Amino acid sequence: MTVMADREGRVVRIAELQIDPRYLDAYRLALAEEIDASLALEPGVVSLQAVCLTESPAEVRLLEIYASEAAYQSHLQTPHFLKYKAETAHMVIGLRLIPVTAIRI
């Protein structure tokens, strides 16, 4: 999937995830671990924010900002991201990546 960069070259993504409610606590722990590692270890990760819908906690939204397309592609190959994907594959019952264009970040 080609990702569009903003004027400064940053890549901004929104992901909508539906988590199997049986695994919600485990998913949240795995996601928090992955976000913490990404922010600590990857200078190209500008921001990773995660929220859930108040009335539907199994619906998770991620806002991801990377310094560049190269930083985003590098992130996808990191051990902590690959671990997160492997550990949570059975927990995620829906994933939609939404193309966005940054207005002001």
C-alpha positions as CSV (number, residue, x, y, z in Angstrom):
1,M,0.0,0.0,0.0
2,T,1.4,3.4,-1.0
3,V,1.2,6.0,1.7
4,M,0.9,9.7,0.9
5,A,3.2,12.1,2.7
6,D,2.3,15.7,3.7
7,R,4.2,18.8,2.6
8,E,6.9,18.2,5.2
9,G,7.3,14.5,4.1
10,R,5.5,13.1,7.2
11,V,3.2,10.1,6.8
12,V,0.0,10.3,8.8
13,R,-2.3,7.3,9.2
14,I,-5.5,6.5,11.0
15,A,-6.3,2.9,11.7
16,E,-9.7,1.6,12.9
17,L,-9.5,-1.7,14.7
18,Q,-12.3,-4.0,16.0
19,I,-10.9,-6.1,18.9
20,D,-12.5,-9.4,20.0
21,P,-13.9,-8.3,23.4
22,R,-12.6,-11.5,25.0
23,Y,-9.0,-10.3,24.4
24,L,-9.5,-6.6,25.1
25,D,-7.3,-6.4,28.1
26,A,-4.5,-8.4,26.5
27,Y,-4.7,-6.4,23.3
28,R,-4.4,-3.1,25.2
29,L,-1.3,-4.4,27.0
30,A,0.3,-5.5,23.7
31,L,-0.5,-2.2,22.0
32,A,0.8,-0.2,24.9
33,E,4.1,-2.2,24.8
34,E,4.4,-1.7,21.1
35,I,3.7,2.1,21.2
36,D,6.2,2.5,24.1
37,A,8.9,0.6,22.2
38,S,8.3,2.5,19.0
39,L,8.5,5.9,20.6
40,A,11.6,4.9,22.6
41,L,13.5,3.1,19.8
42,E,12.5,4.7,16.5
43,P,13.4,8.4,15.9
44,G,11.2,8.3,12.8
45,V,8.1,7.7,14.8
46,V,6.8,11.2,15.6
47,S,3.6,10.2,17.4
48,L,1.5,7.1,18.1
49,Q,-1.8,7.7,19.8
50,A,-4.4,5.1,20.7
51,V,-8.0,5.6,21.9
52,C,-11.1,3.5,22.1
53,L,-14.7,4.5,21.7
54,T,-16.3,5.3,25.0
55,E,-19.5,3.4,24.3
56,S,-17.7,0.6,22.5
57,P,-14.3,-0.1,24.1
58,A,-13.5,-2.9,21.6
59,E,-13.4,-0.3,18.8
60,V,-9.8,1.1,18.8
61,R,-8.5,4.0,16.8
62,L,-4.9,4.8,16.2
63,L,-3.3,8.0,14.9
64,E,0.2,7.4,13.6
65,I,2.6,10.0,12.5
66,Y,6.0,9.1,10.9
67,A,8.8,11.5,9.9
68,S,8.8,10.0,6.4
69,E,7.8,7.1,4.2
70,A,11.2,5.5,5.0
71,A,10.5,5.8,8.7
72,Y,7.1,4.2,8.2
73,Q,8.5,1.3,6.2
74,S,11.2,0.8,8.7
75,H,8.7,0.7,11.6
76,L,6.8,-2.2,9.8
77,Q,10.0,-4.3,10.0
78,T,11.0,-3.7,13.7
79,P,11.1,-6.6,16.1
80,H,8.6,-4.9,18.5
81,F,6.0,-4.2,15.7
82,L,6.4,-7.8,14.3
83,K,5.9,-9.2,17.8
84,Y,2.8,-7.0,18.3
85,K,1.3,-8.2,15.0
86,A,2.0,-11.9,15.8
87,E,0.7,-11.7,19.3
88,T,-2.5,-9.8,18.4
89,A,-3.4,-11.4,15.1
90,H,-6.1,-13.6,16.7
91,M,-7.4,-10.6,18.8
92,V,-8.1,-8.3,15.8
93,I,-11.4,-9.1,14.1
94,G,-11.4,-6.0,11.9
95,L,-8.9,-3.5,10.6
96,R,-9.4,-0.6,8.3
97,L,-6.6,1.8,7.3
98,I,-8.0,5.2,6.4
99,P,-6.1,7.4,4.0
100,V,-5.8,10.9,5.5
101,T,-4.1,14.2,4.7
102,A,-2.7,16.3,7.5
103,I,-4.1,19.8,7.9
104,R,-2.2,20.7,10.9
105,I,-0.1,18.4,13.1
